[in-house]
């Protein structure tokens, strides 16, 4: 099972590097979208707890 996991992780890393080298603009856009999604989720969770504490 460890071999399969390492193989999958290696393939994902290889694909990410290939994508970064061949399409850097698209890779940057994908990273910006992912960071924006994480940021938005953090803001939503913060708003939830602020509302919960104030209510």
C-alpha angles and dihedrals in degrees: 000000000000090000092054091048092050091047093051092046090048092050092049091050092047091050092048091051092046090050091047093051098042100038110020095162092054091045090053091049091051092051091048090051092050093048090047091052093050091046092050091050091051091051091049093051091047091051090049094054093043090053091045092051093046096046 
